[in-house]
Structures are given as C-alpha cells and as structure tokens.
Amino acid sequence: MITDRAAYLDIIQNGNLVGVDPEQMLLHGPTKRYVDKYLWHSPNKGIVTRYAPTERDVEDHFGIFRGVDQVEAFAQASTVSCATFLECRKLNCTPAELKDMFIPAFISIGNVNFYNYLEYGDTFVCLGNITFFKWRQMACSGRIYKIPRGFDVDDYFDDFTEERLLKYDISKDFIQVAELFDITGRAIKIELFKKPE
C-alpha cells in the first residue's frame, strides 16, 4: 500500500499501475473487486491484470465464475483502472480524492463472445486495449485468458509491449475464455448519484 501522497502522485504522473494495489485504484469493495494484481500497464494504450475467482464469486452458480462477472472483471481491469489513472494524472490527484468527485459507470457494452469458462481455483488475465478516451469516457476491447495451473503469470508479463498487446502475442498455453468489444464507461459527477434528502 502506498501511504505517501507525494509518492503516489509521482507514480500517477511518471509511472504506471504495476506495483499499485488494486484496492488503492478501484472504488469497488472487496467482495466486488475482480482485480488481484496489475501485471503490465501502458497508460495511454492498455493493461494486463490478474484475478482468481474466490469461493464467494462462484457460490450458487455451479462453481463457475459468471459471464456477467467476467465482463465486470474486464471493465474494472481496463476501462475503470485505466480511466481512473489518466483522470488522476490530468487532475493531479489520487484515486481516493477522485472518488469524492466522480463515480465510474457503465455506458455501453459491445459484443462479448465466450469460448470457455472459469471456475474456482482458476486464474485468469484480462488484456485490455484502450480504443477511445475523451471527456472522462473510455472504451476498451480485449480478451480474457485462463492461465494453466502452476504457471507463474506474475513474471510472464515483465517484458510485455504495446505491440504484443495489440497482437495478443502470449503463450499458446493460455486458454482464451472471452473476447470483449467496446466496453465503455464514464466517470459521472458524484452529485448525479446523490439522492435529495
């Protein structure tokens, strides 16, 4: 956890999300946060994240991580994380400060194609490519891959590049689970969410 504001702002202005705890970037609470770790990040191009579904995530759903939760995981990994990072860079603030001004909201979801499934005990990565960012609105497309059990995915993406992201140039051992298009979100002013008392 980064506790020093100046150090956090330096990361936002000059670095990327690798090494930042998703808890410090995402507003989502622990039971609805579907990013365990940022593995690779190019602030203006895209991101790679990791998540392993918990018992709670698959409860009452046959031990399977729901497709709708895969879409949410991809949105958190790509649109929410990347847009939050860039908006914090623009406003020179931390995500904690940004959440007092804006709430991330889905705007639209393009096509989503599922090819496989995820269950408790699996680990997957989201590869998200930024296709649009303007006026606090971001669209991302990408893929979700299941990682073979025992595969050390944390170090695998150390030398990843934007070119490899665009080509989905990854190990043939990874199993494609889903492909997602135009997952779009926008930071909405918090006043619009507050109900009059």
Secondary structure, 3 states (H helix, E strand, C coil): CCCCHHHHHHHHHHCCCCCCCHHHHCCCCCCCCCCCEEEEEECCCEEEEEECCCHHHHCCCCCECCHHHHHHHHHHHHHHHHHHHHHHHHHCCCHHHHCCCEEEEEEECCCEEECCCCECCCEEEEEEEEEEEECCEEEEEEEEEEECCCCCHHHHCCCCCHHHHHHCCCCCCCEEEEEEEEEEEEEEEHHHCCCCC
